[in-house]
Amino acid sequence: MEVNLQSVNFNADAKLVDFIHKKIGKLEQVFDRITAADIYLKVENTSAKENKIAEIKVSVPGSEYVCKKQCSSFEEAADSSIDVLRRQLRNHKEKVRIA
């Protein structure tokens, strides 16, 4: 699986990058034919506390799944996005198995 991580309006530290790579790698336990994962981390310039956005796009043969979450920390946003993608991949796996 090819993982691309981009940070917009800030520089991501190594600890955050390692955390996200570790979580994305666990998606392969759910569905092993993931070809690529694109992660976009953004900071909105607002006064709201929940200004950190994690958008994750996972490519599998035949389709793509995207999840975008906005939270108070990148770890929380990435974690909740990956949980949603895990459910989507499970559903995709069931559809492929039935067909």
MDTraj code that builds the backbone (N, CA, C; nanometers):
import mdtraj as md
import numpy as np

residues = "MET GLU VAL ASN LEU GLN SER VAL ASN PHE ASN ALA ASP ALA LYS LEU VAL ASP PHE ILE HIS LYS LYS ILE GLY LYS LEU GLU GLN VAL PHE ASP ARG ILE THR ALA ALA ASP ILE TYR LEU LYS VAL GLU ASN THR SER ALA LYS GLU ASN LYS ILE ALA GLU ILE LYS VAL SER VAL PRO GLY SER GLU TYR VAL CYS LYS LYS GLN CYS SER SER PHE GLU GLU ALA ALA ASP SER SER ILE ASP VAL LEU ARG ARG GLN LEU ARG ASN HIS LYS GLU LYS VAL ARG ILE ALA".split()
xyz = np.array([
    [0.0848, -0.1174, 0.0000],
    [0.0000, 0.0000, 0.0000],
    [0.0893, 0.1236, 0.0000],
    [0.0560, 0.2153, -0.0868],
    [0.1295, 0.3414, -0.0961],
    [0.0575, 0.4456, -0.0111],
    [0.1304, 0.5099, 0.0796],
    [0.0725, 0.6092, 0.1693],
    [0.1345, 0.7455, 0.1398],
    [0.0483, 0.8429, 0.1075],
    [0.0925, 0.9804, 0.0832],
    [0.0313, 1.0694, 0.1902],
    [0.1149, 1.1457, 0.2595],
    [0.0673, 1.2349, 0.3645],
    [0.1073, 1.3768, 0.3291],
    [0.0096, 1.4672, 0.3301],
    [0.0356, 1.6077, 0.3031],
    [-0.0198, 1.6906, 0.4174],
    [0.0591, 1.7859, 0.4626],
    [0.0128, 1.8768, 0.5667],
    [0.0030, 2.0168, 0.5062],
    [-0.1131, 2.0787, 0.5246],
    [-0.1414, 2.2091, 0.4667],
    [-0.1422, 2.3136, 0.5784],
    [-0.0717, 2.4219, 0.5606],
    [-0.0637, 2.5355, 0.6530],
    [0.0137, 2.5051, 0.7818],
    [0.0879, 2.3960, 0.7868],
    [0.1733, 2.3660, 0.9013],
    [0.2696, 2.2549, 0.8625],
    [0.3679, 2.2288, 0.9474],
    [0.4619, 2.1187, 0.9267],
    [0.4319, 2.0100, 1.0288],
    [0.4031, 1.8899, 0.9799],
    [0.3709, 1.7779, 1.0682],
    [0.4992, 1.7231, 1.1299],
    [0.4962, 1.6982, 1.2602],
    [0.6133, 1.6416, 1.3260],
    [0.6171, 1.4899, 1.3058],
    [0.7295, 1.4310, 1.3353],
    [0.7515, 1.2888, 1.3093],
    [0.6580, 1.2011, 1.3930],
    [0.6254, 1.2448, 1.5132],
    [0.5383, 1.1672, 1.6004],
    [0.3986, 1.1537, 1.5389],
    [0.3460, 1.2618, 1.4838],
    [0.2150, 1.2599, 1.4191],
    [0.2170, 1.1729, 1.2937],
    [0.3224, 1.1838, 1.2149],
    [0.3356, 1.1046, 1.0923],
    [0.3418, 0.9557, 1.1257],
    [0.4183, 0.9187, 1.2260],
    [0.4283, 0.7787, 1.2665],
    [0.2942, 0.7257, 1.3176],
    [0.2231, 0.8075, 1.3945],
    [0.0924, 0.7690, 1.4469],
    [-0.0038, 0.7377, 1.3326],
    [-0.0079, 0.8238, 1.2321],
    [-0.1012, 0.8062, 1.1206],
    [-0.0614, 0.6863, 1.0347],
    [0.0679, 0.6688, 1.0081],
    [0.1131, 0.5539, 0.9299],
    [0.0779, 0.4227, 1.0005],
    [0.0915, 0.4211, 1.1320],
    [0.0599, 0.3009, 1.2087],
    [-0.0892, 0.2684, 1.2001],
    [-0.1742, 0.3710, 1.2126],
    [-0.3190, 0.3503, 1.2072],
    [-0.3635, 0.3095, 1.0669],
    [-0.3080, 0.3714, 0.9641],
    [-0.3431, 0.3376, 0.8261],
    [-0.3001, 0.1943, 0.7949],
    [-0.1857, 0.1531, 0.8449],
    [-0.1375, 0.0179, 0.8219],
    [-0.2322, -0.0877, 0.8761],
    [-0.3042, -0.0558, 0.9832],
    [-0.3975, -0.1511, 1.0426],
    [-0.5215, -0.1726, 0.9561],
    [-0.5473, -0.0832, 0.8608],
    [-0.6605, -0.1025, 0.7700],
    [-0.6407, -0.2248, 0.6811],
    [-0.5156, -0.2628, 0.6587],
    [-0.4889, -0.3797, 0.5755],
    [-0.5335, -0.5093, 0.6427],
    [-0.5547, -0.5068, 0.7741],
    [-0.6076, -0.6238, 0.8435],
    [-0.7540, -0.6459, 0.8069],
    [-0.8241, -0.5359, 0.7749],
    [-0.9647, -0.5448, 0.7384],
    [-0.9797, -0.5852, 0.5916],
    [-0.9056, -0.5176, 0.5034],
    [-0.9136, -0.5435, 0.3600],
    [-0.7730, -0.5349, 0.3039],
    [-0.7213, -0.6473, 0.2538],
    [-0.5798, -0.6537, 0.2178],
    [-0.5474, -0.6043, 0.0780],
    [-0.6474, -0.5647, -0.0013],
    [-0.6193, -0.5192, -0.1372],
    [-0.6251, -0.3678, -0.1512],
    [-0.5874, -0.2952, -0.0488],
    [-0.5810, -0.1489, -0.0561],
    [-0.4572, -0.1117, -0.1376],
    [-0.4775, -0.0281, -0.2403],
    [-0.3655, 0.0082, -0.3259],
    [-0.2971, 0.1353, -0.2800],
    [-0.3735, 0.2347, -0.2318],
    [-0.3139, 0.3619, -0.1916],
    [-0.3987, 0.4300, -0.0855],
    [-0.3330, 0.5134, -0.0074],
    [-0.4016, 0.5951, 0.0925],
    [-0.3431, 0.7360, 0.0865],
    [-0.4291, 0.8344, 0.0683],
    [-0.3876, 0.9748, 0.0655],
    [-0.4451, 1.0434, 0.1879],
    [-0.3575, 1.1071, 0.2662],
    [-0.3987, 1.1745, 0.3887],
    [-0.3666, 1.3226, 0.3746],
    [-0.4665, 1.4058, 0.3992],
    [-0.4486, 1.5504, 0.3959],
    [-0.4800, 1.6047, 0.5346],
    [-0.3829, 1.6681, 0.5959],
    [-0.4015, 1.7305, 0.7265],
    [-0.4022, 1.8809, 0.7065],
    [-0.5079, 1.9474, 0.7544],
    [-0.5234, 2.0910, 0.7322],
    [-0.5542, 2.1607, 0.8636],
    [-0.5113, 2.2853, 0.8729],
    [-0.5464, 2.3701, 0.9858],
    [-0.6287, 2.4852, 0.9316],
    [-0.7503, 2.5006, 0.9830],
    [-0.8335, 2.6135, 0.9439],
    [-0.7974, 2.7326, 1.0316],
    [-0.7904, 2.8476, 0.9717],
    [-0.7580, 2.9685, 1.0465],
    [-0.8861, 3.0311, 1.1005],
    [-0.9422, 2.9672, 1.2035],
    [-1.0616, 3.0182, 1.2692],
    [-1.0364, 3.0249, 1.4192],
    [-1.1271, 3.0881, 1.4890],
    [-1.1124, 3.0975, 1.6338],
    [-1.1734, 2.9773, 1.7049],
    [-1.2369, 2.8882, 1.6314],
    [-1.2973, 2.7693, 1.6919],
    [-1.1890, 2.6728, 1.7394],
    [-1.2205, 2.5976, 1.8452],
    [-1.1229, 2.5022, 1.8977],
    [-1.1062, 2.3830, 1.8052],
    [-1.2121, 2.3431, 1.7366],
    [-1.2042, 2.2294, 1.6457],
    [-1.1667, 2.2790, 1.5062],
    [-1.0380, 2.3095, 1.4894],
    [-0.9932, 2.3658, 1.3625],
    [-0.8951, 2.2751, 1.2887],
    [-0.8803, 2.1522, 1.3314],
    [-0.7873, 2.0589, 1.2668],
    [-0.8682, 1.9578, 1.1857],
    [-0.8337, 1.9441, 1.0584],
    [-0.9089, 1.8601, 0.9661],
    [-0.8193, 1.7486, 0.9139],
    [-0.8707, 1.6269, 0.9177],
    [-0.8027, 1.5118, 0.8583],
    [-0.8941, 1.4548, 0.7513],
    [-0.8439, 1.4510, 0.6285],
    [-0.9186, 1.3941, 0.5168],
    [-0.8384, 1.2768, 0.4629],
    [-0.8995, 1.1596, 0.4611],
    [-0.8297, 1.0377, 0.4198],
    [-0.9048, 0.9752, 0.3030],
    [-0.8304, 0.9446, 0.1971],
    [-0.8873, 0.8790, 0.0792],
    [-0.8153, 0.7464, 0.0603],
    [-0.8915, 0.6376, 0.0587],
    [-0.8367, 0.5036, 0.0434],
    [-0.8830, 0.4481, -0.0910],
    [-0.7876, 0.4014, -0.1703],
    [-0.8187, 0.3451, -0.3020],
    [-0.8096, 0.1934, -0.2968],
    [-0.9156, 0.1286, -0.3444],
    [-0.9185, -0.0160, -0.3589],
    [-0.9553, -0.0441, -0.5044],
    [-0.9268, -0.1625, -0.5542],
    [-0.9617, -0.1921, -0.6937],
    [-1.1112, -0.1744, -0.7190],
    [-1.1442, -0.0818, -0.8071],
    [-1.2833, -0.0590, -0.8434],
    [-1.3504, 0.0578, -0.7737],
    [-1.2951, 0.1104, -0.6653],
    [-1.3604, 0.2220, -0.5968],
    [-1.2638, 0.2949, -0.5039],
    [-1.3119, 0.4078, -0.4527],
    [-1.2372, 0.4878, -0.3555],
    [-1.3310, 0.5224, -0.2405],
    [-1.2739, 0.5321, -0.1223],
    [-1.3501, 0.5706, -0.0046],
    [-1.2833, 0.6916, 0.0591],
    [-1.3652, 0.7913, 0.0940],
    [-1.3134, 0.9162, 0.1485],
    [-1.3857, 0.9466, 0.2790],
    [-1.3097, 0.9945, 0.3766],
    [-1.3679, 1.0385, 0.5024],
    [-1.2967, 1.1655, 0.5470],
    [-1.3742, 1.2632, 0.5923],
    [-1.3187, 1.3910, 0.6359],
    [-1.3775, 1.4238, 0.7732],
    [-1.2895, 1.4455, 0.8695],
    [-1.3335, 1.4768, 1.0058],
    [-1.2624, 1.6031, 1.0546],
    [-1.3328, 1.6799, 1.1364],
    [-1.2775, 1.8018, 1.1955],
    [-1.2875, 1.7896, 1.3468],
    [-1.1725, 1.7974, 1.4136],
    [-1.1673, 1.7796, 1.5590],
    [-1.0690, 1.8797, 1.6190],
    [-1.0457, 1.8657, 1.7491],
    [-0.9549, 1.9578, 1.8173],
    [-0.8090, 1.9153, 1.8070],
    [-0.7822, 1.7892, 1.7674],
    [-0.6449, 1.7444, 1.7463],
    [-0.6390, 1.6563, 1.6224],
    [-0.5219, 1.6497, 1.5611],
    [-0.5068, 1.5681, 1.4411],
    [-0.5192, 1.4200, 1.4723],
    [-0.4714, 1.3792, 1.5888],
    [-0.4799, 1.2397, 1.6268],
    [-0.6260, 1.1956, 1.6370],
    [-0.7079, 1.2784, 1.7009],
    [-0.8493, 1.2468, 1.7175],
    [-0.9208, 1.2441, 1.5823],
    [-0.8908, 1.3407, 1.4963],
    [-0.9541, 1.3465, 1.3642],
    [-0.9139, 1.2267, 1.2790],
    [-0.7859, 1.1920, 1.2804],
    [-0.7391, 1.0779, 1.2012],
    [-0.7973, 0.9480, 1.2554],
    [-0.8028, 0.9339, 1.3854],
    [-0.8553, 0.8127, 1.4475],
    [-1.0021, 0.7911, 1.4113],
    [-1.0830, 0.8959, 1.4207],
    [-1.2251, 0.8804, 1.3883],
    [-1.2454, 0.8587, 1.2384],
    [-1.1631, 0.9204, 1.1545],
    [-1.1720, 0.8971, 1.0099],
    [-1.1383, 0.7528, 0.9760],
    [-1.0372, 0.6995, 1.0392],
    [-0.9962, 0.5615, 1.0118],
    [-1.1023, 0.4629, 1.0595],
    [-1.1718, 0.4949, 1.1697],
    [-1.2812, 0.4087, 1.2152],
    [-1.3930, 0.4026, 1.1113],
    [-1.4261, 0.5182, 1.0519],
    [-1.5293, 0.5225, 0.9489],
    [-1.4835, 0.4439, 0.8263],
    [-1.3587, 0.4611, 0.7865],
    [-1.3066, 0.3887, 0.6709],
    [-1.3032, 0.2382, 0.6963],
    [-1.2760, 0.1984, 0.8192],
    [-1.2756, 0.0564, 0.8542],
    [-1.4143, -0.0041, 0.8294],
    [-1.5199, 0.0667, 0.8705],
    [-1.6557, 0.0179, 0.8466],
    [-1.6865, 0.0126, 0.6974],
    [-1.6452, 0.1153, 0.6228],
    [-1.6702, 0.1171, 0.4792],
    [-1.5985, 0.0026, 0.4088],
    [-1.4758, -0.0260, 0.4503],
    [-1.4005, -0.1351, 0.3885],
    [-1.4609, -0.2710, 0.4219],
    [-1.5126, -0.2872, 0.5444],
    [-1.5799, -0.4124, 0.5796],
    [-1.7020, -0.4348, 0.4902],
    [-1.7796, -0.3277, 0.4693],
    [-1.8965, -0.3393, 0.3822],
    [-1.8553, -0.3717, 0.2395],
    [-1.7494, -0.3106, 0.1915],
    [-1.6992, -0.3373, 0.0565],
    [-1.6542, -0.4826, 0.0442],
    [-1.5879, -0.5316, 0.1473],
    [-1.5396, -0.6692, 0.1465],
    [-1.6566, -0.7679, 0.1399],
    [-1.7640, -0.7383, 0.2125],
    [-1.8825, -0.8238, 0.2091],
    [-1.9478, -0.8217, 0.0709],
    [-1.9542, -0.7055, 0.0083],
    [-2.0125, -0.6959, -0.1254],
    [-1.9308, -0.7735, -0.2266],
    [-1.7988, -0.7656, -0.2162],
    [-1.7107, -0.8378, -0.3082],
    [-1.7243, -0.9876, -0.2859],
    [-1.7371, -1.0294, -0.1624],
    [-1.7489, -1.1710, -0.1296],
    [-1.8794, -1.2295, -0.1844],
    [-1.9882, -1.1525, -0.1770],
    [-2.1185, -1.1995, -0.2239],
    [-2.1204, -1.2079, -0.3770],
    [-2.0585, -1.1100, -0.4432],
    [-2.0636, -1.1045, -0.5900],
    [-1.9828, -1.2124, -0.6566],
])
top = md.Topology()
chain = top.add_chain()
for i, resn in enumerate(residues, 1):
    res = top.add_residue(resn, chain, resSeq=i)
    for name in ("N", "CA", "C"):
        top.add_atom(name, md.element.get_by_symbol(name[0]), res)
traj = md.Trajectory(xyz[None], top)
